[in-house]
């Protein structure tokens, strides 16, 4: 398996957002913070953009955060203990490092919002037990069968039609579990059951109760899929969507968990609070001066207040997005 590193630049050119792929190349050696930092330093030097970086956005992996710390202090000779494979690194977020870290006087490091959102989804899916877990297991086995057995795939396409393939779920592919269960839920369940029985795969037949659970899983995960897609726009500015998105998800889960029999809604709601509640204390009314001096703190504060008591303030939402452009 080959590993790769990619660096994209997002800039405003003549008032319009532009994206450029600087590098997409093989990444050799261990994936330590120091090694990643050296690679980034080489790329930045090659394109001579040291003084043009405003923000560096990465995932929440501990070695990426370590890389940013090393990038901040390149002469630091402290040992680097973060060495993981790709799959483990991508989903191992390190909470001891602040979400926002200054790289230099003019640049900062921010955690990717979409990646953090997928960590919430991962937390929720990991907590599923009982019949819901069995439904997801059947979906995964059915997907594997269509991808790994040429004989079954032929029978599946003959009965269900071509172009109805089931996407495989992958931990590093965002929304993949959601897309998988959406495709299965949209199939003709009776026709699928008949096919599975004819091919001696009775153990994968979904009962009426399991179909109902599948449809409810789709309903719960749909807003997260929409939010993830919304936050990945390259042609539009998406930072203004973050706070409304978190508040909308919080409101949706709060209303849904009371009427749902699934533990998924409660787990997602709990994880949303955990990952988007900043532990730093910043007064809602008394620390405006501090907010001006430290906009990166103010940017996250509304999540704590709004998630706690359900309130929101349009003025403070604007301030939380970027206090440098707020009017006091």
BAKOLMI-92640 format. One record per residue (C-alpha): residue number from 1; residue in one letter; x, y, z. Coordinates in steps of 0.001 Angstrom, whole numbers, plus 500000, padded with zeros to 6 digits. Layout:
N
     i   aa       c1       c2       c3
   NUM    A        X        Y        Z
...
This chain:
328
     i   aa       c1       c2       c3
     1    X   500000   500000   500000
     2    X   501337   503415   499007
     3    X   500917   506551   501091
     4    X   500532   510006   499616
     5    X   500657   513598   500757
     6    X   498616   516356   499151
     7    X   498729   520119   499670
     8    X   496136   522466   498227
     9    X   496081   526249   498363
    10    X   492855   528203   498691
    11    X   493135   531870   497799
    12    X   491101   534839   496655
    13    X   492024   536005   493153
    14    X   490283   539154   491941
    15    X   487670   538693   494620
    16    X   486828   535097   493697
    17    X   487844   531931   495626
    18    X   490331   529739   493784
    19    X   491870   526378   494656
    20    X   495201   525033   493445
    21    X   496712   521601   493942
    22    X   500370   522223   494787
    23    X   501471   518679   495485
    24    X   500115   515158   495303
    25    X   502963   512733   495669
    26    X   504082   509535   497327
    27    X   504980   509897   500999
    28    X   507743   507535   502053
    29    X   508814   506615   505551
    30    X   506992   506703   508879
    31    X   504159   509160   509321
    32    X   505618   511077   512238
    33    X   504952   514706   512980
    34    X   508574   515622   512278
    35    X   508595   513834   508933
    36    X   505325   515470   507862
    37    X   506608   518869   509005
    38    X   509764   518473   506926
    39    X   507696   517587   503866
    40    X   505441   520630   504339
    41    X   508431   522891   504869
    42    X   509956   521684   501606
    43    X   506730   522283   499683
    44    X   506280   525777   501132
    45    X   509889   526689   500355
    46    X   509610   525349   496832
    47    X   506688   527645   496040
    48    X   508070   530552   498109
    49    X   504839   531165   499973
    50    X   506195   531436   503524
    51    X   504762   534937   503954
    52    X   501466   534234   502198
    53    X   499980   531623   504535
    54    X   496972   532759   506546
    55    X   495651   529441   507833
    56    X   496708   525800   507689
    57    X   493814   523318   507877
    58    X   494474   519658   508659
    59    X   492564   516730   510080
    60    X   492601   515963   513801
    61    X   495206   513220   513661
    62    X   497749   513534   516457
    63    X   500708   513342   514073
    64    X   499307   516199   511981
    65    X   498966   518336   515101
    66    X   502481   517376   516084
    67    X   503639   518393   512612
    68    X   502161   521841   513125
    69    X   503890   522158   516494
    70    X   507210   521203   514907
    71    X   506535   523611   512074
    72    X   506086   526335   514679
    73    X   509379   525437   516372
    74    X   511584   523872   513695
    75    X   514625   523847   515934
    76    X   512887   521812   518641
    77    X   514799   518542   519007
    78    X   512275   516900   521299
    79    X   511442   513317   520451
    80    X   508507   512565   518184
    81    X   506478   509605   519340
    82    X   503562   509827   516914
    83    X   504085   507126   514315
    84    X   500902   505505   512986
    85    X   499596   503908   509842
    86    X   497178   505897   507680
    87    X   493957   504260   508838
    88    X   494718   504660   512536
    89    X   496087   508167   512231
    90    X   493166   509631   510355
    91    X   490691   508768   513085
    92    X   492872   509263   516179
    93    X   492154   512811   517305
    94    X   494354   514247   520012
    95    X   492428   516411   522464
    96    X   495414   517689   524434
    97    X   496349   520156   521695
    98    X   494187   523242   521172
    99    X   492061   523289   518021
   100    X   493652   526593   517056
   101    X   497423   527033   517228
   102    X   499436   529968   515959
   103    X   502003   528890   513382
   104    X   503551   532331   513117
   105    X   502473   535887   513735
   106    X   500140   535895   510731
   107    X   499027   532259   510336
   108    X   497101   529746   512397
   109    X   496348   526034   512430
   110    X   492702   524979   512396
   111    X   491172   521526   512609
   112    X   489086   520529   509602
   113    X   485409   520981   510464
   114    X   484234   518233   508105
   115    X   486694   515774   509640
   116    X   485538   516675   513142
   117    X   481958   516136   512020
   118    X   482847   512681   510738
   119    X   484387   511891   514125
   120    X   480979   512640   515641
   121    X   479417   510187   513186
   122    X   482087   507614   513989
   123    X   481376   507967   517710
   124    X   477677   507430   517064
   125    X   478133   504378   514842
   126    X   480581   502831   517310
   127    X   477965   503043   520065
   128    X   475281   501139   518135
   129    X   474289   497847   519730
   130    X   471508   495282   519451
   131    X   469320   495031   516338
   132    X   470766   498188   514803
   133    X   474248   496691   514873
   134    X   472875   493574   513201
   135    X   471315   495641   510417
   136    X   474586   497431   509645
   137    X   476408   494100   509752
   138    X   474017   492628   507191
   139    X   474479   495664   504952
   140    X   478269   495314   505087
   141    X   478127   491585   504323
   142    X   475735   492159   501432
   143    X   478057   494844   500040
   144    X   481093   492564   500330
   145    X   479174   489829   498558
   146    X   478362   492051   495589
   147    X   481988   493190   495321
   148    X   483823   489915   495958
   149    X   481639   487266   494336
   150    X   481419   487510   490564
   151    X   478713   484824   490543
   152    X   476481   486682   493002
   153    X   477152   490035   491325
   154    X   475935   488589   488031
   155    X   472728   487356   489665
   156    X   472311   490660   491524
   157    X   472604   492759   488352
   158    X   470276   490424   486458
   159    X   467560   490840   489098
   160    X   468113   494358   490462
   161    X   469438   495914   487254
   162    X   472813   497352   486272
   163    X   474027   500583   487816
   164    X   472602   499610   491213
   165    X   475907   498696   492841
   166    X   476248   499121   496611
   167    X   479164   501347   497703
   168    X   481483   499851   500295
   169    X   481806   501553   503667
   170    X   485289   502807   504480
   171    X   486467   504530   507657
   172    X   488499   507043   505677
   173    X   485796   507815   503116
   174    X   483377   510375   504522
   175    X   479676   509512   504486
   176    X   480427   506061   503053
   177    X   478310   504180   505618
   178    X   475435   506567   504999
   179    X   475647   506152   501222
   180    X   475774   502380   501621
   181    X   472612   502117   503700
   182    X   470813   504685   501498
   183    X   471380   502526   498412
   184    X   470221   499373   500202
   185    X   467144   501075   501668
   186    X   466151   502237   498175
   187    X   466291   498721   496719
   188    X   463190   496604   496227
   189    X   463470   494742   499539
   190    X   461148   491906   498535
   191    X   463037   491351   495286
   192    X   466330   491455   497195
   193    X   465034   488923   499735
   194    X   463972   486586   496950
   195    X   467414   486851   495329
   196    X   469209   486139   498611
   197    X   467078   483064   499270
   198    X   467650   481736   495751
   199    X   471426   482097   496169
   200    X   471454   480477   499634
   201    X   472127   483691   501560
   202    X   469047   483589   503760
   203    X   471078   484997   506665
   204    X   471268   488367   504894
   205    X   467532   488784   504352
   206    X   466215   491893   506098
   207    X   463072   491486   508178
   208    X   460354   494147   508258
   209    X   461661   495380   511612
   210    X   465218   495579   510261
   211    X   464030   497543   507228
   212    X   462346   500036   509584
   213    X   465600   500361   511557
   214    X   467527   500870   508317
   215    X   465213   503679   507256
   216    X   465547   505356   510640
   217    X   469349   505137   510437
   218    X   469167   506913   507085
   219    X   466942   509614   508582
   220    X   469332   510264   511490
   221    X   472512   510316   509407
   222    X   471138   512367   506496
   223    X   471707   515811   508111
   224    X   475339   514899   508843
   225    X   475900   513856   505230
   226    X   474365   517108   504021
   227    X   476451   519159   506474
   228    X   479652   517391   505418
   229    X   479002   518033   501730
   230    X   478071   521645   502455
   231    X   481310   522329   504327
   232    X   483527   521049   501500
   233    X   482756   523720   498929
   234    X   485712   525059   496968
   235    X   483937   527750   494958
   236    X   482169   529355   497912
   237    X   483143   530498   501402
   238    X   481932   527890   503891
   239    X   483130   529157   507282
   240    X   479876   531079   507701
   241    X   478012   527746   507560
   242    X   479798   526176   510523
   243    X   477988   527692   513498
   244    X   474480   527466   511952
   245    X   475248   523864   510962
   246    X   476269   522840   514481
   247    X   473234   524563   515989
   248    X   470909   522944   513428
   249    X   472337   519483   514100
   250    X   472020   520041   517833
   251    X   468371   521067   517449
   252    X   467602   518122   515145
   253    X   469168   515535   517450
   254    X   467575   517064   520528
   255    X   464126   516696   518973
   256    X   464786   513293   517406
   257    X   466291   511450   520370
   258    X   463123   511814   522429
   259    X   460998   510063   519816
   260    X   463546   507565   518511
   261    X   464128   504038   519726
   262    X   467700   504146   518400
   263    X   470632   504825   520696
   264    X   472374   506460   517710
   265    X   470582   509794   518134
   266    X   471610   510083   521787
   267    X   475206   509090   521047
   268    X   475482   511591   518189
   269    X   474022   514327   520375
   270    X   476445   513565   523181
   271    X   479446   513484   520845
   272    X   478361   516736   519186
   273    X   478396   518437   522593
   274    X   481764   516927   523487
   275    X   483549   517838   520270
   276    X   482040   521286   519782
   277    X   482009   522587   523329
   278    X   485176   524544   524045
   279    X   486420   524099   527573
   280    X   487921   527580   527711
   281    X   485785   530141   529475
   282    X   485014   533360   527612
   283    X   482310   535589   529050
   284    X   479352   536189   526734
   285    X   479137   539864   527651
   286    X   482171   540843   529689
   287    X   485218   539896   527628
   288    X   484721   541692   524327
   289    X   488160   543296   524593
   290    X   489758   539904   525088
   291    X   487769   538601   522125
   292    X   489194   541385   519966
   293    X   492703   540475   521013
   294    X   492162   536712   520622
   295    X   489686   536209   517767
   296    X   490486   532519   517502
   297    X   488943   531972   520950
   298    X   485860   534036   520236
   299    X   485287   532144   517020
   300    X   484364   528965   518921
   301    X   482679   530366   522010
   302    X   479130   530539   520720
   303    X   479059   526744   520451
   304    X   479463   526399   524203
   305    X   476715   528854   525076
   306    X   474262   527820   522380
   307    X   474651   524078   522868
   308    X   474241   524474   526601
   309    X   471032   526478   526728
   310    X   469727   526391   523166
   311    X   470039   530144   522765
   312    X   471602   532014   519897
   313    X   472344   535589   518998
   314    X   472669   536752   515418
   315    X   475078   539487   516441
   316    X   477227   537090   518370
   317    X   477096   534517   515571
   318    X   478645   537140   513267
   319    X   481237   537924   515916
   320    X   482007   534253   516427
   321    X   482675   533695   512731
   322    X   485401   536313   512646
   323    X   485590   539047   515254
   324    X   487966   541098   513093
   325    X   485036   542000   510833
   326    X   482476   542560   513593
   327    X   481081   545957   514487
   328    X   480881   546639   518187
